[in-house]
Amino acid sequence: MQQPIRFGLVGYKFMGKAHSNALARLPMFFPESPSVSRQAICGRDAAGVRSAAGQLGWQSYETDWRRLVDRDDIDVIDITAPSNAHHEIAIAAARAGKHVFCEKPLALTLDDARGMADAVRKAGVTGQIGFNYRFAPAIQMAHQLIASGRLGTIYHFRGQYLQDFIVDPQFPRVWRLDRSVCGSGALGDIGAHLIDLARYLVGDIREVSGMSRTFIRERPLPSAMTGLSASADETRRGVVDVDDATSFVFGFTGGAMGTIEATRFAQGNKNGMSFEINGSKGSLRFHFERMNELEWYDAADPQTESGFRVIQCTEAAHPYMSAWWPVGHVIGYEHTFVHEMADFVRAVSAGQPASPDFADGVAVSQIMEAVELSIDRRAWVEVASL
């Protein structure tokens, strides 16, 4: 019997909980996948990580990621810490012969992202980046339709990621609003997901031209924060040095046009990620807040019957759905993490490349850096030039 793949997790809050849940669900819903063991979870606060280890089902805990990496009973280092920690931890893990799963964005800078990808490649270990939205069955279905030619020649990709959780000027300057910790604001936090989906569904991006705004430039500092929630320390304030909103237009290498808008100042939108793709034979629409639905327009339909129709991606024939519930019984956000972890552990067990891998993370970082450079220059930037 094959030994379980032994995980060490860095981080225990929003993403740490999502990853812990995913690993716990694998044996129940994906029993054919390699078995996993939740060996140790790591966080700087001893009381917090001790409590999380018990709540989230980890066998032990550490308060220093270096001790986690050095442990002989761990095969995978799973990084859900803020972005400024990714580079150092991933490189140390790869050099120690550990496989690495890392949340997006891969690193604060393109150079750091490239360094992480090089370290994983040189060590011969498996590296995967956490673009979990790829693993919604409806998005997998969209990928199949496009790859099979059902949309024909692709003309347009237009994506939006709309949130409103920082509209209040008194919302604290959490780590997502501190460039030294997160690297960029709306662009890297939520826009990165759309960039990845544009590449995954349509193809490589050749050139970009963007604009951004920071609407609230000073905020109270946080007294406590977790996930997208925080409380403010009204006695101290800090400067916001990242974008509140970024929009950019771009061209694919295949000739299609694209637009992406990422903002955390869209009142009434909680997690409004959506895209539409138009081709010569049809169109697709997806809205994450209705994540089990894919809207499909077939230009070959008779005029009397033409129009967008909704595909409920809950049949066993849809990607991943045979593992879950009877038809019509929907799944949710947390299931995207289960799917990506199922694929990751299969890749680790088989010694095969993961997808999306660190090269995909580098490509997204390269595009984001091109967008930021185009904003600074107020000009088009060729992605390949970076």
C-alpha positions, 0 to 999 in steps of 0.5 A: 500500500502506497504511503500517504502524501504528507502535507505541511500547511503554512497559514490557518485562516481564510485560505488555510481553512479552505485547503484543510477542508479540501484535504479532509474531503478527498478520501470521502469523495475522491477515494481513487486519489492517493491518500493524504495525511495532514501532518502539521499546520504552521502559524506565528501565533502559538495559541492561534495555530494550536487551536486551528490544528485541533479545529481543522484536523492537523496532527501537530503544529509549528510556529516557524515555517523553517521547522516545518520545511525541515521535518522528515515526515512531510512531503508537501509544503502548502503555502497559504500565507500572505504573498510576501512569504511565498518566495522564501518558503517555496524556494526553501521547500523545493531545495529540501525536496518537498513538493510545493502548492502555493496560493496566488499570486505566486510572488510579489514580483516577476523576478521572485516568481521566476526564481520560485519556478526555477527552484521547483524545476531544478529540484525536480519536485511538483509545483502547483499554483492555486487558481481554484476558479479553473476547477469549477465544473462549468469553467472546465466545461467552457474549456472543453467547448472551446478546445473542441472548436464549438466557439470557432474563432475567438474574437473577445474575452471580457472579464469582470471581478467586482467586490465592495468590501473596502468601499467604506473609508473607515475599513482598515488598511488590512494586509491586502492594502499594503504593497510590501505584503501583497504586491498589488491591490485589486489587480493581484488579489482578484484580477489575477484569477481573470488573467489566468482564466483568459489564458486558460480558456483563450490563450497567451496574452501579447500586449496590454494597456491599463489604468488604475485608481486608489480612491481612499489613500489613508485608512485606520490600521487594523486591530484584528483581521481575518479573511475579508473582515477586520476591525479598526484601531482608530488611533493609528492610520496608514497609507494605502499604496496599492490599487483599489481598481484596475482595468486594462485592455489587451490582445491575445497572441491569436488575435482576439481582443480582451478586457479585464476590470478588477475593483473592490469599489463596486457597491452591491457586489460581493464576489462578482467574478464573471466573463463572456467569450465571443467566437465565430460560432457561439458565445459563453457566459459565466457568473461565479455567484451562479457557479453551477451554470454556464450560459451557451449561445450556438450561432447554428441554432435556427433563428426562431430558437436562437438565444443563450441557454443555461447548461446546469453543470451538475450532471455526472458527465460534467467534470468532477461532478460524478464524485458529488451529488445526484443531478441538480444538487449544486456544489459551491466555492469550497469544492473548487479547492477539493478538485484542485487538490485532487489533481495536485495529489495525483500529479505528485503521486504519478511524478507528472507535471501539475496544472496550473503549474508555477510556469502559469504563475510566472505568466500571470505575474508577467502580465500583471507587471506589464499592466503596472508598467503600462499604467506608469508609462501611459502606453501599451506594453509588450508582455514578452519584453519583460 
